[in-house]
Amino acid sequence: MPDRNRRRFLLRTALAVLGAALLLPIRPSAAQTAQSRGLDTGALDLTLMGTITSAIAIEVTGSIDQNGGQVTTVTGTGTQGVVDFGTYDLPGPLANGEKHRVNSNPKGNYLVATLQVTTWFSGGGSMTAAVDIQRANPCGGPPDVSCAGSGSLFYAKMVPRKPNQKASWPKWKSYPETNPGVFVMPLSTYVPGAGNLDNLMGNGDAMDHQVAVWIPDSLPPGPFSTVVTYTATRL
């Protein structure tokens, strides 16, 4: 059976993500002992037994958008983190993350967090894992972001736009974004294990990625909050 440690991250006023280690409890070694006594020779068989524990930890931190050099900051503790974009419709850049304006129909804004996920292993067992991301909760109404149409919650990886080109982040200039590295966030019913973020993460491996919320101009004013879950599955 695959060994899974799930990490859930709360996003308020924007999406958020952060991870922390959750180590398996160490069980004490077990030993079987016996005693034998004889007139001239004493002998016994001693069987040594034990359990080697292993753990997988996943960590998500803020990173830097290599297009514009904008930093995303993740706050929080333990297994919950927050990326707070602040009030996104004010002039100028966001307080956290970045904003990309779409002026073609449908008009709106992408709020984008650039993040880094890292995997750590200890103990025995495989030192590789598949890492997945998905919605934590079933689709619902406000304050969550919509699942209707082409969706309002996305994740992205750096990929070449054309063969032999350097990998780059999406431009986030149209809805839906057509960059081949952009994907609709899987629903909460998605079964992790395939590694939609990365299907072969080693010990200490880190991967930058982006999580984006689409805010159409037609959306009524008010706060929003959505939650994504990262899962590392030992291979």
Residue pairs with C-beta under 8 A, 6 or more apart in sequence:
2 193
2 233
2 234
2 235
3 54
3 56
3 125
3 233
3 234
4 192
4 193
4 231
4 232
4 233
4 234
5 22
5 55
5 56
5 57
5 58
5 231
5 232
6 192
6 229
6 230
6 231
7 19
7 20
7 22
7 58
7 60
7 79
7 229
7 230
7 231
7 232
8 79
8 80
8 136
8 227
8 229
8 230
9 16
9 17
9 18
9 19
9 60
9 76
9 79
9 80
9 81
9 82
9 136
9 227
9 228
9 229
9 230
10 16
10 76
10 80
10 81
10 82
10 225
10 227
11 17
11 82
11 83
11 225
11 226
11 227
11 228
12 82
12 84
12 223
12 225
13 84
13 85
13 86
13 223
13 224
13 225
14 83
14 84
14 85
14 86
14 88
14 96
14 97
14 111
14 113
14 213
14 224
15 83
15 111
15 113
15 153
15 211
15 212
15 213
15 226
15 228
16 74
16 76
16 81
16 82
16 83
16 84
16 113
17 60
17 74
17 81
17 83
17 113
17 115
17 211
17 228
17 230
18 59
18 60
18 61
18 74
18 75
18 76
18 79
18 80
18 81
18 82
19 57
19 58
19 59
19 60
19 79
19 81
19 117
19 118
19 230
20 57
20 59
20 77
20 78
20 79
21 55
21 57
21 58
21 59
21 120
22 55
22 57
22 79
23 55
23 57
23 122
24 53
24 54
24 55
25 53
26 53
27 51
27 53
29 48
29 49
29 50
29 51
30 49
30 50
30 51
31 46
31 47
31 48
31 49
31 50
32 46
32 47
32 48
32 49
33 44
33 46
34 44
34 45
34 46
35 44
36 42
36 43
36 44
52 123
52 124
53 123
54 121
54 122
54 123
54 124
54 125
55 121
55 122
55 123
56 119
56 120
56 121
56 129
56 232
56 234
57 119
57 120
57 121
57 122
57 232
58 117
58 118
58 119
58 120
58 131
58 230
58 231
58 232
59 117
59 118
59 119
59 120
60 74
60 81
60 115
60 116
60 117
60 118
60 230
61 74
61 115
61 116
61 118
62 71
62 72
62 73
62 74
62 83
62 113
62 114
62 115
62 116
63 71
63 72
63 114
63 115
63 116
63 208
64 70
64 71
64 72
64 114
65 71
65 72
65 98
65 112
65 114
65 169
65 210
66 158
66 168
66 169
66 208
67 168
67 169
67 171
68 98
70 93
70 97
70 98
70 114
71 114
72 83
72 96
72 97
72 98
72 113
72 114
72 115
73 83
73 96
74 81
74 82
74 83
74 115
75 81
75 82
75 83
75 84
76 82
83 96
83 97
83 113
83 115
83 211
84 95
84 96
85 94
85 95
85 96
85 97
85 99
85 111
85 113
85 213
86 94
86 95
86 96
87 95
88 94
88 99
88 109
88 111
88 215
89 109
89 221
93 99
94 111
96 113
97 111
97 112
97 113
97 114
98 111
98 112
98 114
99 109
99 110
99 111
99 112
100 109
100 110
100 112
100 171
100 172
100 173
101 109
102 108
102 109
102 110
102 172
102 173
102 174
102 175
104 174
106 175
106 216
106 217
106 218
107 216
107 217
108 175
108 214
108 215
108 216
108 217
108 218
108 219
109 214
109 215
110 172
110 175
110 177
110 212
110 213
110 214
110 215
111 212
111 213
111 215
112 172
112 210
112 211
112 212
112 213
113 210
113 211
113 212
114 169
114 208
114 209
114 210
115 208
115 209
115 210
115 211
116 206
116 207
116 208
116 209
117 131
117 197
117 198
117 201
117 206
117 207
117 209
117 230
118 204
118 205
118 206
118 207
119 129
119 131
119 201
119 202
119 203
119 204
119 205
119 232
120 203
120 204
121 127
121 129
121 203
121 234
125 234
126 234
126 235
127 202
127 203
128 200
128 201
128 202
128 234
128 235
129 201
129 232
129 233
129 234
129 235
130 192
130 193
130 194
130 195
130 198
130 199
130 200
130 201
130 232
130 233
130 235
131 195
131 197
131 198
131 201
131 207
131 230
131 231
131 232
131 233
132 186
132 190
132 192
132 193
132 194
132 195
132 196
132 197
132 230
132 231
132 233
133 155
133 185
133 186
133 196
133 197
133 209
133 211
133 228
133 229
133 230
133 231
134 185
134 186
134 187
134 188
134 190
134 192
134 196
134 228
134 229
134 231
135 147
135 153
135 185
135 186
135 187
135 188
135 190
135 226
135 227
135 228
135 229
136 188
136 227
136 228
136 229
137 144
137 188
137 226
137 227
138 187
138 188
138 189
139 146
139 147
139 187
139 188
142 222
142 224
143 222
143 223
143 224
143 225
144 224
144 225
144 226
145 152
145 153
145 213
145 214
145 224
145 226
146 152
147 153
147 187
150 175
150 176
150 184
151 176
151 184
151 185
151 214
152 213
152 214
152 215
153 184
153 185
153 211
153 212
153 213
153 214
153 226
153 228
154 177
154 182
154 183
154 184
154 185
154 211
154 212
154 213
154 214
155 182
155 183
155 185
155 196
155 197
155 209
155 210
155 211
155 212
156 169
156 170
156 177
156 179
156 181
156 182
156 183
156 209
156 210
156 211
156 212
157 181
157 197
157 207
157 209
157 210
158 167
158 168
158 169
158 181
158 208
159 167
159 168
159 179
159 180
159 181
160 166
160 167
160 168
161 168
161 179
161 180
167 181
169 181
169 210
170 177
170 179
170 181
170 182
170 210
171 177
171 179
172 212
175 214
175 216
176 182
177 212
182 212
183 196
185 211
185 228
186 196
188 229
192 231
192 233
193 231
193 233
195 201
195 233
197 207
197 209
197 230
198 205
198 207
200 235
201 207
201 232
211 228
213 224
213 226
215 224
